[in-house]
Amino acid sequence: MVRLLQRLGAVWPQDRPPHLVADRGFPSLKLFRAVAALGWGWTIRLRAKLTVGIAGAARAVADLVRASRPGVWTCQASTYGTGRQRVAGHLVIGRGDALPILPRHQVNPGSARQRRRQQAARQREVRGKHPTRRTSTAQQTDGWVILFTSHADWLPASRSYTTRWTAEGSYRDGQGGYDGQHGWDLEDALTGLTDPARVDRLFGLWALGTLLQTWIGHQLGQASLPQVVRDVRAQWTTTGRLSVWMRGRFALTDPSGDLHPWLLQTLANGAQRLRDASSATPHRLAPAA
C-alpha cells in the first residue's frame, strides 16, 4: 500500500494534493508517514482497540469512546504512535447515527424498515462476537466513528469520511458488480497471479477500462443528448437511478447498434481531453515497484 501511494505521488499533480479516505483495515504508522511525506490530507477510521497519543500520553481509543457523549462530536490534537516516529493529526469521535443524511429516494417507510432490519442484524452480529462476555468492547464502541485526520475540525473530517461510500461502488464494480454478475471480476482474475509486474499491468488495464466506461456513463447523464440516445437510455431502467459505471456498461453492451455513432464520437472527445491534459501537465515517471 505504501509503495502504491509513493508511485501515485510521483505522478500526481502537485498543485492538487488529494485527501486519502480509508476504513479501519488501513491504519498503520508507515501509511500515515507516507501520506504526510507526500503532503496529502487524510481521514482514516481507527479501530477502538488502538492506542493514540493525547497531550504526550498514550490513551486507549476505547476509553476515549466510553468517555464521549452520544450526539456530541469532538476533535482534539492527537498523534498516531507515541514514539519519535509518531505522526501528528487530530482525533475525531462521534456516533455515526448522530448526523443521519439520507438520499431522497430512501426517505420512505420501506427504506426505514430495511434500515431497522439491518440495525437489528448488526446488533446480533456484535453480540455474537464474544458470547461468553457479559459486556464486550465491540458492544460498547459499535456505532461510534473514530477518525484520525489531517482536518482540524470534526465537521470537515466527517464530510470527508462520507465520501468513502461513493468509493465503495468502485470496489464493488471492480469485483462482482451490483448483482455479483456484471463487474470486472478483478479479485478472481488476480487470485492466481504471483508476478508483481503482471498484477501491475492488469490493474492498469482495469483503471483504463474504468476510466473509459465511467466517462461514457457520465456523458449519458448530460442534458444535451441526441434523442436517439435518450430513447435507448430510457430502456435500461424505470427509475433512472444508475451509476455512471453501470450506464457506461449498458452503453458498451447495448445490442441495438443505435449508440455506435454516438459512442465513437464520445470516445474521440474523451481521448482528445486526455491528450490536452497530458500536454498541459509535465510528466514525472513513477518509480517501479
Buried (B, 14 or more C-beta within 10 A) or exposed (E): EEEEBBBBBEEBEEEEBBBBBBBEEBBBEEBBBBBBEBEBBBBBBBBBEBBBBBEEEEBBBBEBBEEBEEEEBBBEEBBBBBEEEBBEBBBBBBBBEBBEEEEEEEEEEEEEEEBEEEEEEEEEEBBEEEEEEEEBBBBBBBBBBBBBBBBEEBEBBBEBBBEBEEEEBEEBBBBBBBEEEBBBBBEEBEEEEEEEEEBBEBBEEBEEBBEBBBBBBBBBEEEEBEEEBEEBBEEBEEEEEBBBBBBBBBBBEBEEEBBEEBBEEBBEEBEEEEEEEEEEEEEEEBEEE
